[in-house]
Amino acid sequence: MKRYLRLAAWCLGLALAVTACGRAGRIVLPEAAEVTAIRVTAGDAVTLHTDRDWIGEFLQQAAEAVSTGMESVQDAPDQTGAVKVELGTGETPDWSVLYVYEADGICCLEQPYTGIYQGDEALWTVLAADAAPEGRNPQ
């Protein structure tokens, strides 16, 4: 009997560990179908994107970002030139915010009070479709 209880406890522990590992390190984003607009603010320039293809491409690139292990502990990052990206969901959009900036040559996405994530070059390419983001250090 003890053997079966140990086995059951071990299986439960394994199942919980596997389930938790599947979500660890990923940025939290709404489903693409829920996003009705994305507002990008780079310096004084504000661009509102409602094109489904652009929204899908941005969300796909952002979803590939992985955790840096660093925490976000404020409303906005201290990075000069950070690009503010607001994701609007619903007919009268509820806006959720994230920031994109470059730090030490790494593309960072920061969700206030959630975490800081590392993106890649393709994310800058999507954001730069209108104008080069100010938060990007020229190479």
N, C-alpha and C positions, 0 to 999 in steps of 0.2 A: 504494500500500500504506500509506504514512504517513497518507494522508487517511482511510483506513478505520480505522486505529488511533486517530487523533485523534477521529473520530466515535464510535467505540466507547467510548473513555475519557470523552468528554463525556456520552454517554448514561448511562454507569454513574454518573458524578458527579451528574447530574441525578436519576436514580432514587434514589440514596442521600440526596440533599438533600430530595426530596419525602417519602420515607419517614420521615426524621427529623423533619421539620416537622409531620407528622400527629400525633405524640405529644407534641411540646413543649408545655409549659405546662399539662398536664392532671394532675389529681390521680389517684393510683393507688389504685383501690378493687377489692375482690373483686366477682365477679359476684353479682347479687342472689340467684340460686338457691343460691349457696354459703353465704350468710349465714343462720345459724339464729337469731341473737339480736343485739340491740344494747342495750348497757348504757350509760345516760346518767347521769353523776354531775354534779350542779350543787350545789355547796356540800356539805351533809350529805345531801341527797336523792339517792337512787339509784333509777332506774327501769329495769326490764328489759323490753324490747320483743321479743315473739316473733311478733306479728301480721305476716303477709306483706305486707299492704297498707302498713302503717306503715314497715316495712323498705324496701320498694320506693320509697316516696315520699321517704324520707330519702336513700337512695342516689342517686335521680334528681337531687335538689336538690344534693347534694354533688358529683356528677359534673359539674355545670355550672360549678363553681368553676374559675377560671383562675389561673395563676401570677402572683404579684406580683413575681417575680424575686428575692425575698428567701429566704435560706437558713434552715433550722431547724437549730440547732447544739447542742441540748440535749434532755434527756428530756421536759421539759414547758416550756411558755412561761412567761415572767415576768409575763404579764398576770394581774392580780387578777380573780378570778371566772371564769376560763376554764372552760368546760363540757367535761368529759372524755367522749368518745364512744368506746366499745369495740365493735368489730365482731367478732362471734363466728362462726367458720366450723367446720363439722363437728359430729358428734354430741356429742363432748366438746370444746366450743369451744376453738379457738386464738384468742386475742384480739389483734387489731391495734388500735392506738390513734391517735386524732386528737383535736385540741382545737378548739373553736369559741369565738370571743370577738369582741368589737367593739373596734376600735382606730381612733381618728380618724374615727368614723362609718362605718367599713367592716366588714362581716362577714368575719372571717378564719377559715380552716380551716388548722390547722398539723399536718402529719405530722412527728413527730420525725425529724430527720436526713434528711428528704426534701425538704421545702419548705413555703412558706407560700402559701396560695391565697386568692383573693377570691371569696366567695359572695354571695348576694343575700338580700333580705328574706324570700323564701319559705323559706329554710333555717331562719331564726329562727321562722317560723310553725310549721313542723313540730316543732321542738324545744319550743316553748312550748305544745304541745297539752296537756301535763300541768301544767306550771307555768312561769312566766317564768324563763328562764335568768338566773343572777346575773351572767354575763359580759356582759350586754347593758346598755349605758348608756341610761337613760331619755331620751327626746327631748322 
